[in-house]
């Protein structure tokens, strides 16, 4: 079965409002915070993405994907050292997290 892909406008119009609504009702849910970070990263808003990823880590510091997203925020802002630290932490928590591995291998 093929899962249709949603474009950035669809994410902005449909997914983001739903996640923000859920977040208002449960502001400390690390999965929702992580998903909001991913949405903002997809929408090319690295500052919002990093803010939500950091909130996810405040709620649960074992969310590997949130560490990857915080790393992406650091990388976008040119902070390679902190990006590396975040990607390494993500891989410690989940060695199968390919996005963190790829990003780490691309760092100088």
Secondary structure in CASP SS format (residue, H / E / C, confidence):
PFRMAT SS
TARGET T0000
AUTHOR 0000-0000-0000
METHOD secondary structure of the structure
MODEL  1
X C 1.00
X C 1.00
X C 1.00
X C 1.00
X C 1.00
X C 1.00
X C 1.00
X H 1.00
X H 1.00
X H 1.00
X H 1.00
X H 1.00
X H 1.00
X H 1.00
X H 1.00
X H 1.00
X H 1.00
X H 1.00
X H 1.00
X H 1.00
X H 1.00
X H 1.00
X H 1.00
X H 1.00
X H 1.00
X C 1.00
X C 1.00
X C 1.00
X C 1.00
X H 1.00
X H 1.00
X H 1.00
X H 1.00
X H 1.00
X H 1.00
X H 1.00
X H 1.00
X H 1.00
X H 1.00
X H 1.00
X H 1.00
X H 1.00
X C 1.00
X C 1.00
X C 1.00
X H 1.00
X H 1.00
X H 1.00
X H 1.00
X H 1.00
X H 1.00
X H 1.00
X H 1.00
X H 1.00
X H 1.00
X H 1.00
X H 1.00
X H 1.00
X H 1.00
X C 1.00
X C 1.00
X C 1.00
X C 1.00
X H 1.00
X H 1.00
X H 1.00
X H 1.00
X H 1.00
X H 1.00
X H 1.00
X H 1.00
X H 1.00
X H 1.00
X H 1.00
X H 1.00
X H 1.00
X C 1.00
X C 1.00
X C 1.00
X H 1.00
X H 1.00
X H 1.00
X H 1.00
X H 1.00
X H 1.00
X H 1.00
X H 1.00
X H 1.00
X H 1.00
X H 1.00
X H 1.00
X H 1.00
X H 1.00
X C 1.00
X C 1.00
X C 1.00
X C 1.00
X H 1.00
X H 1.00
X H 1.00
X H 1.00
X H 1.00
X H 1.00
X H 1.00
X H 1.00
X H 1.00
X C 1.00
X C 1.00
END
